[in-house]
């Protein structure tokens, strides 16, 4: 596992980050039925029936106040591309988790399987548009076969969408992580790093995890052309940022220009489609909003010879 992936796992392997995810970010009545003091991580080296070791993301056991357990299966998606088959991956890892619990005798013979809450934490730039339920990935079928459809839905935590609302809690370490991912430039990062430092004074392990994530994820993304020294302290990183303020500001502005150019492409293509085919369905508008610049260019070229929106987008345009 590279340092980029390991730094994400290190953060979400800390109970304070997991609790922060549910205390002020994910809101649901059933959360009141959980005993957060009993939160504990589980090994994720699941073994399939073909004896091939597969590395899952992160699983936690969380006791319920009624004496039973609920398990949290965290899938961390930090890539820029969206995994179309994420719901299938969730289904696979869920089965492996249940098999592991049975193999370790954490479930007694004949005992009902515990509830597992699958959660996808996504930090990419385009808004997430993949299926949330594995049943949505399966094509058309006769009505009599629908009863055999697998049903498994995961909870999506789209960091970018949450930050855009402006409603994230202020003194929540998980919210600070999301805001760092979607920072508004150098001064915003310096302020957020200082807050993380202040809130992790009593937890040096978590502070080091934040420093590692900043060193191996945030800084290379913001300053790709700068050779960073091997600094592992948050305050040292904060001081170092001032030395590269010009590079950071330039990169942040360039990212803004790229994003602005993409929005312009989407607006033009929207107008061209509407002029040729009439008002656009909601699904098409959402696809334009979430598309990459390369996708928008491909669709623009397809539009030149298209006789319908299906010719532009394929079968998902209606």
N, C-alpha and C positions, 0 to 999 in steps of 0.2 A: 504494500500500500504506500503510495507516495505521500509526501508531507502535506500536500494540498488536501487530499481526502482525509488523512489522519487528523488534521487540525479541526475539521468539521466534526469528525467522530468524537474527538476529545471533548469538544464543547457539549455535544448532546449526550455524552456519557456522564455528565455531571447532573446530579439531582436538582440543583438550583435552576439550571436552564430548563429542565423538563417541567418543574413546578411553575416556572415563569411562563411557559407556553400555555398552561391551563389557568393561571391566575391573572386574568385581565385580558387575555388574547382569545383563547377558545372559551366560549361561554355556553354552558348547558346545565340544566337542572340536575342531571345525574352526577355531576362533579361533587355535589354535596354529600354523596353517599360513599366517598372514597376516603381512606385513611392515608394522607400524604406522608405521615411520619414513617410509614412502613414501605415506602418506595424503594425498590432495590433492582439493580440491573441483572440481566440474565446473559449467559454465554450465547453467542449467535453463530457458532461453528456447526451449523446444521449438516447432517449427513443424509443424502438422498438414498433411495432404495438401490441405486446403482453404485453406492459407496463412493460417490464423488463429493468431495467436500465443497460446500458452497458458503461463501461469506455473506451473511445477511447484513442488514444495517444495525439497528439497535433495538433491543427488546427490554422492557421493564415489567416487573411484577408490582402490582399495586393492590393492596388489600382493600376490600369493601367493608363497610361498617357492619354488614350482616354476616361477616365471617367468611365470605367467599372472596375470590380474587378476580381482578380484571387485568389483562395484559395489554401493554401499549407496544405496538410495532411501528417504529419510526423509520421511514424511508426518506433519506436525505438526497434531494435532487438539486445539485448546485451547478449543473451544466447549463449552457446557453440554449441547448435544444430541448424540446419537450418529448418525453418518452410516450409515444402513442399507445404502447402496450403496457403502461404502468399498472393498470388494473389486473392484467394477467400476472405480472411479477408479484403483485400483492397476494394473489391467490396461491401462487407457488410457495412463497415464503410463509404464508399462513399455515399451509399443510405441513411444511417442514418444522415450523414452530410446534404444532400439535404433536408431531412425531417425536420431537426432542423432549417435550414435556412428559410424554408417555414413557420414553426410553429411560429417562432419569427418575421415573416413578414419582414425579410431581403431581400426577393424576392417578388416583387409585383405580384399580380394576372395576369397571362398571360405573364409575363416577361420571357425571356429565362433564363435557368439555367446558373449560372456562371461556368467558367472553374475551375476545381479542379486538382491540380498537386499532385498525390500521390508519396511520397518519402519514401523509406525504408532505414534507417540508420543502418548498420550492423557492429557489432564490434567483431563477433566471429572469431575463429582461422581458420577453414576450409574456403576456398573460396566459395562464395555463388553459388549454382548450382540449386536453385529452379526456377520454371517457372516465367518469368517476365510478362506474359500476362495470364489472367484467361482462355482464350480460349485454351491455351496449356494444361490445366488440364483435358479437356474433351476428352473422348475416341473417337475411330473411328466412323464415321457416314456416312450415304448415302449422296451423293453430294447435293441433294436437301435440306437437313437440315442445311447445313453449313451457310446459310444466317441468321439463328437464333442463331448462336453462340454469346455469350456475348463477347465484346471486351473491355478490360481495361488493360492498361499496366502501371506499376509503374516504377519510376526512382530508380535504386539501387545505394546507396552510400556505397561501401564496403571499410571500413576504412583500413583494412589490405592491400588490393590491392593498395590503394592510397599511403599509406606509403611506400610500396615496390618500387614504381616508383621513389621516391626521389624528386618528383616535387611539393610537397605541398608548398604553400607560407610560408615564414618565420615569418612574423609579423601578422599572422592571428590566432585569438583565437581558432577557430574551428579546424584549422590545428594543433595547439598545443595540443588540446584535443586528436585528433587522434594519434599524436605522443606519447603522454603519454600512451595511450592504448597499443601502440606497442613499448614501450621503450626498449633501449639497455642496461639497467642496472641502477644501483644506480646513478652514476654520470650524466647519461643522464637525469634521473628524476629530480635530483637537479637543473640542468641547465634549464629544461623546466618549473619547478615550479617557478623559479626566473623570467623567462620571463613572465609567466602568471601573477605573482604578479606585475611586472612593467607595463603590459598592462592594468591592471584592477584598477589602482590607482584611477581613476575617477568614478569607478562603484563598490562600496562596496558590492552591492547585488550580482553582478556576481562573485566577488571575494569569497564571502561566499559560493556561489553555487559550485565553483571549489574546495574550501576547503572541503565541504561536500562530493563531489564526490571522492576526493582523500582519505578522511577518510573512507568512507563506500564501495568504489568499488576498487580503485587502491591498497591501502595498504593491505586489507584482501587477495587480490589475490596474491600479491607478498610476503606477510609475514603471511601465514595462521596459523602459530603456535605461533605468537607473540600477546600477549594481549595488544592492543593499548590503550593508555590513551585517554581521551575525549578531544582531541585537535581540534579546529575549525579554527585555523589561519594558513594560508599557510606558513609563515616563520617559525612558531613554528613546523609545520610538517616537513619542510625542515631540521631544526636543529635536530629534533628527528630521522630522517633517519640515520644520522651518527652513532647513538648509536646502530643501528641494521644493519650496513653495511655488517657484515659477514653473517647474516641470509639472507639478500636480495641477496647477491652475490651467496650464495649456492642455493637458490630457482631459481634464474635466470639460473644458470648453469644446474640445474636439468631439467628445462623446455626445455632447449636446447638439453639435452640428449634425452628426450622423443620425441621431434620433429625430431631429427636426427634418432632415432630408427624407427619412423614411415616412414620417407623417405626411409630408408633401406628396410623396409617391402614392400613398394610400388615398389621399383626398382626390388627386387627379384620376386615379383608376375608378374610384367610387363614382365620380361625375361621368366618366366615359361609359361605365356599365349602365348607370341609370338612364343615360341618354339613348343607349342602344336597346336596352331590354325593359326599361321602366323601373318602378320602385324596387329596391333590393330587399330580399328577405332578411330577417334578423340574423340568421346564421351566416349569410354572406358578409354582412356588415361586421360581424364579430371576427370572421376570418381575416378581413382586411385590416382590422385593428390589431390583431395578434401576429400578423405575418412579418417575416423578415424582409429586408430590402431585396434579397435575391428572389424570394417568392413573388413579391410584387412585380418585379421585372419580368419573371416568367409568365405571370398571368397577363401582364400588359401585352406581351408579344402574342400570347395565345388569343387575345381579344381581336387581333387584326383579322383573323380568318374565322372567328367563331360565329356560329349561327344561333347559339343559345348559351346560357350561363353554364350549362353542363359541359360545353366544349372548353370553357375557360378553367373551371374548377374540378371537373369530374363529377362523381355521383353525390358529393357532399354539399352541393350548392342549394339544395331545396329543403 
